[in-house]
Amino acid sequence: MVKIEENIALAPYTTFKVGGPAKHFCRVSDVSELREALKMARESGWAIFILGGGSNLIIGDRGFKGLVIKIELRDIQVTDGTIICGAGVPLGALVNTAAQSGLSGLEWAAGIPGTVGGAVRGNAGAFGGETKDIIDQVISINPATGNETKHDNKQCGFEYRGSIFKKNDEIIVEARIKLKKGVKSKISQEIHDHINYRTQRHPHEYPSAGSVFKNVPADELPDKARLDFADVIKTDPFPVVPAAAIIARAGLAGYKIGSAQVSSKHTNYIVNVDHATAGDIIKLIKHIQKIVKQKYNIALIPEQQIIGV
């Protein structure tokens, strides 16, 4: 039986530590509970929002007026080179499970916050790897009917930091992941190196929601900007200009609105330095977009999901 709670603060459930309350809130630990929650929402006329690990997310200061469903489907099964896992499994736990099983292909994900469902939905990636590279099948639920659909890799419609699930609103409940046998010591060393890299270069000392903007495909740059940023183009997973480089060269490192600040450590991070509001963060995002557009004619696209504003 799903328990519906009222007026639950959402800020503690996000890595940014901002946002107003959910008018209605519940946790679901299996598909039957999810279907039950969706049925209650339909019958009550509530809008729904699916909450995973709370990373890559900005919840507005007014919160969410409908039902927030916290996905806690956390089963993991390992068979040979396949891992079947619930959408609520933390990505770090999946990386560790693969490493302990001597399976290679997920090392790039070490240190990325959030859940498997969020990683699939946004085709999370780093260090040249992407979620699409290891997905064999995804199971999702239609929120309007409760019906289940199985999607093979191609049917997931993966694209740079996106998938079909950002367009069809289906709720990811399970992923089947294909990996390769590897050497445990090498896998563990690569995971250690990636986490160490993130610790040194990312501003983990403050709450944030990860990279704010998508990197810019090199072939989409205006001609002048392509020359301006030719020295920083990297292949990850195809030729892009890091948004951090663009923001830094625009002179925005350390720029602050309220208690939201562009990190000087990694300029594609906005950090919550002292009880920032979601309003502070959103104003800063818009300011960055404005300045970058004025200076370089580049339209930075937010990677983070913004709700309740």
Secondary structure as GFF3:
##gff-version 3
##sequence-region A 1 309
A	DSSP	beta_strand	5	9	.	.	.	ID=ss1
A	DSSP	three_ten_helix	11	13	.	.	.	ID=ss2
A	DSSP	beta_strand	21	28	.	.	.	ID=ss3
A	DSSP	alpha_helix	31	44	.	.	.	ID=ss4
A	DSSP	beta_strand	48	51	.	.	.	ID=ss5
A	DSSP	beta_strand	57	59	.	.	.	ID=ss6
A	DSSP	beta_strand	64	71	.	.	.	ID=ss7
A	DSSP	beta_strand	76	79	.	.	.	ID=ss8
A	DSSP	beta_strand	82	86	.	.	.	ID=ss9
A	DSSP	alpha_helix	91	100	.	.	.	ID=ss10
A	DSSP	beta_strand	103	104	.	.	.	ID=ss11
A	DSSP	three_ten_helix	107	109	.	.	.	ID=ss12
A	DSSP	alpha_helix	116	121	.	.	.	ID=ss13
A	DSSP	beta_strand	125	126	.	.	.	ID=ss14
A	DSSP	beta_strand	129	130	.	.	.	ID=ss15
A	DSSP	three_ten_helix	131	133	.	.	.	ID=ss16
A	DSSP	beta_strand	135	141	.	.	.	ID=ss17
A	DSSP	beta_strand	148	152	.	.	.	ID=ss18
A	DSSP	three_ten_helix	154	156	.	.	.	ID=ss19
A	DSSP	alpha_helix	165	168	.	.	.	ID=ss20
A	DSSP	beta_strand	171	178	.	.	.	ID=ss21
A	DSSP	beta_strand	180	181	.	.	.	ID=ss22
A	DSSP	alpha_helix	184	201	.	.	.	ID=ss23
A	DSSP	beta_strand	216	217	.	.	.	ID=ss24
A	DSSP	three_ten_helix	218	220	.	.	.	ID=ss25
A	DSSP	alpha_helix	223	228	.	.	.	ID=ss26
A	DSSP	three_ten_helix	230	232	.	.	.	ID=ss27
A	DSSP	beta_strand	234	235	.	.	.	ID=ss28
A	DSSP	beta_strand	239	241	.	.	.	ID=ss29
A	DSSP	alpha_helix	243	249	.	.	.	ID=ss30
A	DSSP	beta_strand	256	257	.	.	.	ID=ss31
A	DSSP	beta_strand	260	262	.	.	.	ID=ss32
A	DSSP	beta_strand	270	272	.	.	.	ID=ss33
A	DSSP	alpha_helix	278	296	.	.	.	ID=ss34
A	DSSP	beta_strand	305	307	.	.	.	ID=ss35
###
